[in-house]
């Protein structure tokens, strides 16, 4: 049975641009920018200095903080600089710049075969951490921390998120079609580590080929199943995925583990398999490059640190492009420069030729209220943010906003509600830290 969550909406998907495009490996770049912060948590300390020679897969940044995830060289070459550099989130963070010393780099990481069934829970968690794996759906939370729930916490279910509800993005869809065995193995590894009795792969019903393939693949597993979910945005939000599949509601201010669930993205599960079974750290990921501003849209495996300008030079960027977004158009971040690198949480690059920037006063039509999947009052939160009444915004549960963009999408006045609520949340959190 699939349960409905409150709010949400049907949106134009534009997935036909890339959903039939197989994953293609992008040429290895000659220069990468690897930020020391690509995850939720502490900024890393560099383990290399200018002039050092590194090989692909070498750990080049780490931290002793619990909530952190190390980074690795994604190409072999020389460290030419460690300096502040813009990243797709809009921040400027210290970054390690590596340039290849090869004319035509083709290096790969040596495979270290291991049987995951023979590894202890602590060994798996350590491998996942040392491989630098974080949530690849966009949140970037260190996976090793997610696999280490507090003592006494009972996890009965692991959910793999294959919903991919953002428009344009199809990288997870293609990965499910092309690497189903690795994804299922990743799910089994996660279940073993957290002690879950059942595993569920949730996929929206606009990906019928992936549902059919994975359903056939898991027939022999008694404790794993595939659930077909209605195509409704934001089905891929972990709280709404839990509601839709298990009919459990994560309380305000709590996490999925508080209702006995761990949620991971399918690409995260794939990366866990590569790390645990083959010893491969997270040095690349699959992204979608799409939109009407891209000449050759598709799904590509790219090295972490590859710059947007290099990727768009490969795919072609139309001159009439007016906006380039990192991630999907609903939750992604518009870029002010293409001199930013792909980081671990980069799921796509979307180039658009048409944008609507003119906004109008709020009509108080309450469409945003009806649509909000969290049951909030986006129009009021937007007004409070504009008035800088952050205490009042806090009392209206601004921190519960998942920034899905449903309110801004449905607003007939095109008010930047997500931007305003995000601003309010940042100010609230700043005050709480003080």
Rosetta blueprint (number, residue, H / E / L):
1 X L
2 X L
3 X L
4 X L
5 X L
6 X L
7 X L
8 X L
9 X E
10 X L
11 X L
12 X L
13 X L
14 X L
15 X H
16 X H
17 X H
18 X L
19 X L
20 X L
21 X L
22 X L
23 X E
24 X E
25 X E
26 X L
27 X L
28 X L
29 X L
30 X L
31 X E
32 X E
33 X E
34 X E
35 X E
36 X L
37 X L
38 X L
39 X L
40 X E
41 X L
42 X L
43 X L
44 X L
45 X E
46 X E
47 X L
48 X L
49 X L
50 X L
51 X L
52 X L
53 X E
54 X E
55 X L
56 X L
57 X L
58 X L
59 X E
60 X E
61 X E
62 X E
63 X L
64 X L
65 X L
66 X L
67 X L
68 X L
69 X L
70 X L
71 X E
72 X E
73 X L
74 X L
75 X L
76 X L
77 X E
78 X E
79 X E
80 X E
81 X E
82 X E
83 X E
84 X E
85 X E
86 X E
87 X E
88 X L
89 X L
90 X L
91 X L
92 X E
93 X E
94 X E
95 X E
96 X E
97 X E
98 X E
99 X E
100 X L
101 X L
102 X L
103 X L
104 X L
105 X L
106 X L
107 X L
108 X L
109 X L
110 X L
111 X L
112 X L
113 X L
114 X L
115 X L
116 X H
117 X H
118 X H
119 X L
120 X L
121 X H
122 X H
123 X H
124 X H
125 X H
126 X H
127 X H
128 X H
129 X H
130 X H
131 X L
132 X L
133 X L
134 X E
135 X L
136 X L
137 X L
138 X L
139 X L
140 X L
141 X E
142 X E
143 X H
144 X H
145 X H
146 X H
147 X L
148 X L
149 X L
150 X L
151 X L
152 X L
153 X L
154 X L
155 X L
156 X L
157 X E
158 X E
159 X E
160 X E
161 X E
162 X L
163 X L
164 X L
165 X L
166 X L
167 X L
168 X L
169 X L
170 X L
171 X H
172 X H
173 X H
174 X H
175 X H
176 X H
177 X H
178 X H
179 X L
180 X H
181 X H
182 X H
183 X H
184 X H
185 X H
186 X H
187 X H
188 X H
189 X H
190 X H
191 X H
192 X H
193 X H
194 X H
195 X L
196 X L
197 X L
198 X E
199 X E
200 X E
201 X E
202 X E
203 X E
204 X E
205 X L
206 X L
207 X L
208 X H
209 X H
210 X H
211 X H
212 X H
213 X H
214 X H
215 X H
216 X H
217 X H
218 X L
219 X L
220 X L
221 X L
222 X L
223 X L
224 X E
225 X E
226 X E
227 X E
228 X E
229 X E
230 X L
231 X L
232 X L
233 X E
234 X L
235 X L
236 X L
237 X L
238 X H
239 X H
240 X H
241 X H
242 X H
243 X H
244 X H
245 X H
246 X H
247 X L
248 X L
249 X L
250 X L
251 X L
252 X L
253 X L
254 X L
255 X L
256 X H
257 X H
258 X H
259 X H
260 X L
261 X E
262 X E
263 X E
264 X E
265 X E
266 X H
267 X H
268 X H
269 X H
270 X H
271 X H
272 X H
273 X H
274 X H
275 X H
276 X H
277 X H
278 X H
279 X L
280 X L
281 X L
282 X L
283 X L
284 X E
285 X E
286 X E
287 X E
288 X E
289 X E
290 X E
291 X L
292 X L
293 X L
294 X E
295 X L
296 X L
297 X L
298 X E
299 X E
300 X E
301 X E
302 X E
303 X E
304 X L
305 X L
306 X L
307 X E
308 X H
309 X H
310 X H
311 X H
312 X H
313 X H
314 X H
315 X H
316 X L
317 X E
318 X L
319 X L
320 X L
321 X L
322 X L
323 X E
324 X E
325 X E
326 X E
327 X L
328 X L
329 X L
330 X L
331 X L
332 X L
333 X E
334 X E
335 X L
336 X L
337 X L
338 X L
339 X L
340 X L
341 X E
342 X L
343 X L
344 X L
345 X L
346 X L
347 X L
348 X E
349 X E
350 X E
351 X E
352 X E
353 X L
354 X L
355 X L
356 X L
357 X L
358 X L
359 X L
360 X L
361 X L
362 X L
363 X L
364 X L
365 X L
366 X L
367 X H
368 X H
369 X H
370 X H
371 X H
372 X L
373 X L
374 X L
375 X L
376 X L
377 X L
378 X H
379 X H
380 X H
381 X H
382 X H
383 X H
384 X H
385 X H
386 X H
387 X L
388 X L
389 X L
390 X H
391 X H
392 X H
393 X H
394 X H
395 X H
396 X L
397 X L
398 X H
399 X H
400 X H
401 X L
402 X L
403 X L
404 X L
405 X L
406 X H
407 X H
408 X H
409 X H
410 X H
411 X L
412 X L
413 X L
414 X L
415 X L
416 X L
417 X H
418 X H
419 X H
420 X H
421 X H
422 X H
423 X H
424 X H
425 X H
426 X H
427 X H
428 X H
429 X H
430 X H
431 X H
432 X H
433 X H
434 X L
